[in-house]
Structures are given as C-alpha cells and as structure tokens.
Amino acid sequence: MSDLSKVIDSVGKDRGIKKEIIISALEQAVLMASQKKLGPTAVLEAHYNTESGEIDLFQFKKVVESEPEMLDELEEIEIAEARKLDPEAVIGDEIGVKIEGTEFGRIDAQTAKQVIFQKVRDAEREIIFHEYIHRKGEVITGIARRVEKGNLVIDLGKTDALLPRSEIILGEIFKPGDRVQALLSDVALTPKGPQLYLTRTSPKYLMKLFEVEVPEIREEIVEIKLCAREPGARSKIAVTSKDRDVDPVGACVGMKGSRVQNVIQELKGEKIDIIPWSDNPVIFVRSALAPADISSVRMDERNKTMEIMVEDDQLSLAIGRKGQNVRLAAQLTGWRLDIISKSKLQKRTNESVFNLQHIEGVNETLAQAIYQAGFLNVRHVAEASIENLQKIPSFDQLEAAQGLKTKALLVVEKAGDLLAGRIDQEPRGVFSGARDAKSMAEERLKEMMRQAGSEKIQKDQ
C-alpha cells in the first residue's frame, strides 16, 4: 500500500469520512496546484489510480501535424507522438497525456493542503448535520466548556452545541466541566457549519424527562396530553392511560415518588403537579386547580371562560403564589379562568339581581334567570342580540325577547352610567339584600331618573 493510500484510510477512519470524499478532495487539490503551475489554458484531469495508490495527472492536447519549431507543446501534440499513446489517433483529436513526476512548489503544496482540509471539513459538517437533524427533540448530554456572549457552549464530543442564556432555568449556574443535560431544540445550517441549539426551559424537555423515567410512557400505555410550565418554579402535566388497569398519575409518580423525584432533581427542585386528563372541560379544570377545592363552576362556552367559585379559605390556594396556580391551570386547559370567593360571588349576585330588577316587569325570579344566562346588568341586556336574549328562560319567544331589550334600552337611556358600572366593584351604596336598604336605593335611583327625565324635557323645549 502506498503512503497516499495509508493517509486516505487513516483520515477516513479517524474522521468517519467516506473514502470517495477524501479521494475527490485529493484530485481537486492536485488539479488546482497543477493549474497554477501550467497556466489557466491547460486542460487537465486528475484521477486516483487504485493499483498504484497515486493521483495520475493528465493534460489534454490537440493532435496536429506540425513542424517541431511551430508546435505549441502546452496545447498541441504531434501526430507521430500521439499514435505512440493511441495507435488510432487522428489529426483533430484531443488526447490525454500523463504528466510524470510533476514537482509542486511550497505555495502549490499549501494550496493543495487547504483544498483537502476544506473538503474534509465540509464532509464532517455534512455528517454532523445529518446525524443531529434526526435527533431534534431528543434529550442529549454534554460537558460545559465556556461562555460566549452569555450563552453556554456544550461539548457533545463530535461537535459543540449552544445553550442560550434564555433557555437556562433561572438560578442555574454551570461551570466548565459540569455535566449538562438538555433538549435539542433546533439544528441550523450556517456558513460556519451546523449549529445546534439546546433548551432546558421548554415544556417538551419536561415531557421528555418523564418519557425517560416512565417505561409506560415509552411503551405508549401512558400519554402526556398537555404540559404547562414556569421553568424552575412549577409545572403541571395532564396524563391519560390507554389501559384501564394502569393508573397514569401513579405510573408517573412511581413507587414512593421515585420517578417524579428524579425529574424534579434534574430540574433543580421545580414543583410538578401530575393530574388526570379529561375531555370534560369542567372536570379537567377542577383537576388542574388542585390542590384547591372547587365549589362550583360556571362555564361560558361562547367566550371559552369559566367562573370558578371557591370557599373563602380556598381562594389563596386556588390562585396560588403570585397567581401561579390559576395561571398554569389556564395555560394547561386553554380556558380563561376567573376565581372568585363564595362571599364575593354572593355579593355580586345580589348586586346583579338588584340591578336587573330595574327593568320594567322583571321581578327577583326573572332577574335570577337573566343573571344565570350571563347578563350582569341592565346595560348587558340592552346591548345583547335578540338571539342571545331568547336563550333566557321565559324570554325564548321573539316578542318577549324584543320587549325585554326595549325596556332595558329605556332604563339605560334614562339612567345612563348609573347602571353601567362594573358589577364586581364594591357598591357605592349599601344594598346587601335587606328590604329596607334595597327600598332606599330604589327610591334614590327613581329620583335620579326623574331628574334626568326632567332635564331631557327642558332640553327638548
């Protein structure tokens, strides 16, 4: 085996590059160096000779019949010489003449070296790109090496990956030499080669960690349906099982909490709530707001919102620290959640029912029905469509719904902003539901409406 063959085999094994790519790089390097030496007009070809293990260089010349002193040796060959190489050569043919023992200068050798290294680098980059593009979304482990512009460079062995500062869990500090585990989020091809991006904050990373720890997830018996996460603080995952005999929550928690504890340890103590998934929105929201106990849920499918009532002592638990529990539950379920205590809800209900009774012909029972249909005050009724008003019990007929809207518009016209305030705000007067307080408030409102009517008549006159 020639020295060149040994180099080709050695580079191929060390770098994991196909032999054909290295040979192509060598052929191109020889061509470039030869072109510089022989001139740009020289027609050259380089081929690797498998028998000799060397690169053969050929210069193509035109077969001519000419006097020796008139012959252009760089581009032409005399017919007699051509027939020594190819007995069937005729004038006008182009024949390849092997160049023997061409010696390249120091600059030419440097050019050849650069071409070979460039080809090898390109091949390595392509191999790395194709290897890691298929691992996108997987959990990989590397060694922290250095920090560049606030981002952590992770050594994966064959190449480096970048863990941006924004993708590191708040409070985490890695030193050079530390083991780092993360999710491969993206593989991009740049002019400098493939760039690998990692993340430790993505919900997908949390889901992948559970997949590693829980065999039932890998075997697709248990499925993580949804995940909401505030990295380093708290997460919620919704799980379901395809096997009735397998408890999805228990499978993820593990014996004495061993499985979930391994995930928590990797995430530096991040709290994880594992809840059963349900296709019933109310049941799912109740589970998502755990550990708080929910008293009742009022659902508005049209606006995809839910009003959650809890006992007064459960309010802070349902909302969570800085609103974290309800925020994660809303992210997980996809519903807008409004948490309200029982006492506040009762107060708001009383205020709404009282407000709605200012519509002519609406007693307390009808006001309750209108409120239960989602209308909190007279203005809501006045601005509602006839179709929505027909959904209220006792107003399902077109004429009844139109009459309700007309009467509500009349009240709004006379009272204006007096009946347009937010119902959930603290009341300006005292109308807690007692007969005397309500009567006093009604009298005040009637007096204001009479004054407003009187001013309107004077203005018209």
URBELZI-V923842 format. One record per pair of residues at least 12 apart in sequence whose ideal C-beta (glycine too) atoms are under 8 Angstrom apart, sorted by the first residue. I is the first residue (numbers start at 1). GAP is how many residues later the second one is. D is the distance in whole Angstrom. If there is no record, write none. Layout:
# URBELZI-V923842
i/gap/d
I/GAP/D
I/GAP/D
This chain:
# URBELZI-V923842
i/gap/d
1/52/6
2/50/7
2/51/3
2/52/6
3/50/8
4/22/7
4/49/5
4/50/6
4/51/7
5/48/4
8/14/5
8/15/6
8/18/7
11/109/7
15/105/6
15/108/8
15/109/6
16/108/8
16/111/6
17/103/6
17/106/5
17/107/7
17/110/7
18/105/7
21/98/7
21/99/8
21/102/5
22/94/8
22/97/8
22/98/7
23/25/5
24/95/7
25/90/6
25/91/5
25/93/8
25/94/3
25/95/6
26/22/7
26/29/6
26/90/6
27/19/4
27/20/7
27/21/6
27/28/6
28/18/8
28/87/6
28/91/7
29/82/7
29/83/4
29/84/7
29/86/4
29/87/5
29/90/8
30/16/4
30/25/5
30/27/6
30/82/7
31/13/6
31/14/8
31/15/5
31/26/8
32/79/6
32/80/7
32/83/6
33/71/5
33/75/4
33/76/7
33/78/5
33/79/5
34/12/7
34/23/6
34/65/7
34/68/7
34/70/8
34/74/8
36/71/8
36/72/6
36/75/7
37/65/7
37/67/7
37/68/8
37/71/6
38/21/7
38/36/7
39/35/7
41/33/7
41/34/7
42/17/6
42/32/6
42/33/8
43/16/7
43/17/4
43/18/8
43/32/8
43/51/8
44/13/7
44/14/7
44/15/6
44/16/7
45/12/8
45/13/5
45/15/7
45/51/7
46/12/8
56/42/6
57/41/7
57/42/5
57/45/6
58/38/4
58/39/7
58/40/6
58/41/7
59/37/7
59/38/5
59/40/6
60/34/5
60/35/7
60/36/5
60/37/8
61/13/8
61/14/6
61/15/6
61/16/4
61/21/8
61/33/7
61/34/6
61/36/6
62/13/6
62/14/5
62/15/7
62/30/7
62/31/8
62/32/6
63/13/8
63/14/6
63/16/6
63/19/4
63/26/5
63/27/7
63/28/5
63/29/6
63/30/5
63/31/7
63/32/6
64/12/5
64/13/7
64/14/7
64/15/7
64/27/6
65/13/7
65/14/5
65/26/6
66/12/6
77/18/6
77/20/6
79/12/6
82/13/5
85/12/7
121/72/8
125/68/4
125/69/6
128/30/6
128/31/5
128/65/7
128/66/5
129/58/7
129/60/6
129/64/8
129/65/4
131/27/8
132/27/8
132/52/7
132/55/5
132/62/7
132/64/6
133/54/5
135/49/6
136/48/6
136/49/8
136/50/7
136/51/6
137/46/7
137/47/7
137/48/8
137/67/7
137/71/8
138/45/7
138/46/6
138/70/7
139/42/6
139/43/7
139/44/6
139/45/8
139/66/7
139/69/5
139/70/7
139/73/6
140/16/6
140/21/8
140/41/7
140/42/7
140/43/8
140/44/5
140/58/8
141/38/6
141/39/7
141/40/5
142/12/4
142/13/5
142/14/4
142/15/8
142/19/6
142/37/8
142/38/6
142/40/8
143/12/5
143/34/6
143/35/7
143/36/6
143/37/7
144/30/4
144/31/7
144/32/6
144/33/7
144/34/5
144/35/8
144/36/5
145/15/7
145/31/6
146/30/6
148/14/8
150/14/8
150/15/4
151/12/7
151/13/5
151/14/6
152/13/8
152/16/7
152/22/6
152/28/7
154/26/5
154/28/7
154/44/6
156/40/7
159/34/8
159/35/7
159/37/7
160/36/7
161/21/8
161/23/7
161/35/4
161/36/7
161/37/5
162/33/7
162/34/7
162/35/6
162/36/7
163/17/7
163/19/6
163/34/8
163/35/4
163/36/7
163/37/7
164/33/7
164/35/8
166/35/7
167/15/8
167/18/7
167/30/8
167/31/7
167/32/4
167/33/6
167/34/5
167/35/7
168/32/6
168/33/7
169/31/5
169/32/6
169/62/5
169/63/4
169/98/7
169/99/6
169/101/7
170/61/7
170/62/5
171/61/6
171/97/7
172/28/7
172/60/8
172/96/6
180/18/8
181/19/8
181/85/7
182/16/4
182/17/6
182/18/5
182/23/7
183/15/7
183/16/5
183/17/7
183/19/6
183/21/6
183/22/4
183/25/6
184/12/6
184/13/8
184/14/6
185/12/5
185/13/6
185/14/4
185/17/6
185/19/8
200/31/7
200/67/8
201/28/8
201/30/4
202/27/8
203/24/4
203/25/7
203/26/5
203/32/7
204/23/8
206/21/6
206/23/6
206/29/6
206/31/7
206/57/7
206/61/7
206/66/8
207/17/5
207/20/5
207/30/7
209/54/5
209/57/6
209/58/7
210/14/6
210/27/7
210/42/6
210/49/8
210/53/6
211/13/8
213/41/7
213/46/5
213/47/8
213/49/5
213/50/6
214/37/6
214/38/6
214/40/8
214/45/6
216/25/8
216/30/6
216/32/8
216/35/4
217/34/8
217/35/8
220/22/7
221/20/6
221/21/6
221/22/5
221/25/6
221/30/8
222/17/6
222/18/7
222/19/5
222/20/8
222/24/6
222/26/5
222/29/5
222/30/7
223/16/7
223/17/6
223/18/8
223/19/7
223/25/8
224/13/5
224/14/7
224/15/6
225/13/5
225/14/7
225/15/6
225/52/4
226/12/4
226/51/7
226/106/5
226/107/8
227/105/7
228/100/5
228/101/8
228/103/4
228/104/4
229/99/8
230/94/6
230/97/8
230/98/7
231/36/8
231/39/7
232/35/7
232/36/6
232/37/8
232/38/6
233/37/6
233/38/7
233/91/7
234/36/7
234/37/4
234/38/8
234/39/7
234/86/8
234/90/6
234/91/8
234/94/6
235/35/6
235/36/7
235/37/5
235/38/7
235/93/7
236/36/8
236/37/4
236/39/6
236/52/6
236/92/5
236/93/7
236/95/8
236/96/5
237/15/7
237/35/7
237/36/7
237/37/6
237/38/7
238/37/6
238/38/7
238/39/4
238/46/7
238/49/8
238/50/7
238/94/6
239/12/8
239/13/6
239/35/6
239/36/7
239/37/7
239/38/6
240/36/7
240/37/4
248/28/6
248/29/8
249/25/5
249/26/7
249/27/6
252/22/5
253/21/6
260/12/6
260/14/7
273/17/7
273/55/8
275/12/4
275/13/6
275/15/6
281/18/7
281/25/8
281/52/7
281/54/6
282/15/5
282/17/6
282/24/8
284/49/6
285/12/6
285/21/6
285/23/7
285/44/7
285/48/5
285/50/6
285/52/7
288/40/8
288/41/4
288/44/5
288/45/5
289/19/7
289/29/5
289/36/7
289/37/7
289/40/5
289/48/8
291/26/6
292/18/6
292/22/5
292/25/4
292/26/4
292/33/7
293/17/7
293/18/7
293/21/5
294/14/6
294/15/7
294/16/6
294/20/8
294/24/7
295/14/5
295/15/6
295/16/6
295/19/8
295/47/6
296/12/8
296/13/5
297/12/8
300/74/6
303/33/7
304/30/7
304/31/6
304/32/6
305/30/7
305/31/4
305/32/8
305/33/7
306/29/5
306/30/7
306/31/5
306/32/7
307/31/5
307/33/6
307/38/8
308/29/6
308/30/7
308/31/5
308/32/7
309/31/6
309/32/8
309/33/6
309/36/5
310/29/6
310/30/8
310/31/6
310/32/7
311/30/7
311/31/6
312/29/5
312/30/6
312/31/6
315/24/7
315/26/5
318/21/5
319/20/6
326/13/6
340/84/8
344/80/8
347/80/8
347/85/8
348/28/8
348/75/6
348/76/6
349/22/7
350/81/7
350/82/7
350/83/5
351/72/5
351/76/6
351/80/7
352/15/8
352/19/5
352/24/5
352/25/6
352/71/5
353/14/4
353/15/6
353/18/6
354/13/8
354/77/6
354/79/8
354/84/6
354/87/7
355/21/8
355/22/5
355/23/6
355/64/6
355/68/7
356/14/5
356/15/6
356/19/7
356/21/7
356/22/6
356/25/7
358/20/6
358/53/5
358/57/7
358/61/7
358/84/8
358/87/7
359/19/6
359/22/7
359/45/7
359/48/5
359/49/5
359/52/6
360/47/5
360/50/8
360/51/8
361/46/7
362/42/8
362/45/8
366/28/6
369/23/6
369/24/5
369/25/6
370/22/6
373/18/6
373/19/4
373/20/8
375/17/8
376/47/5
377/42/6
377/43/7
377/44/8
377/46/6
378/30/5
378/33/5
378/34/6
378/37/8
378/41/4
379/29/8
379/33/6
379/40/6
379/41/5
381/23/6
381/24/7
381/27/4
382/23/7
382/26/4
382/27/5
382/29/7
382/30/5
384/21/7
386/12/7
386/15/5
386/16/6
386/19/7
389/12/4
389/15/6
389/16/6
392/12/8
414/35/5
414/38/5
414/39/6
415/30/7
415/33/7
415/34/6
415/37/7
416/36/7
418/27/7
418/30/6
429/12/5
429/15/7
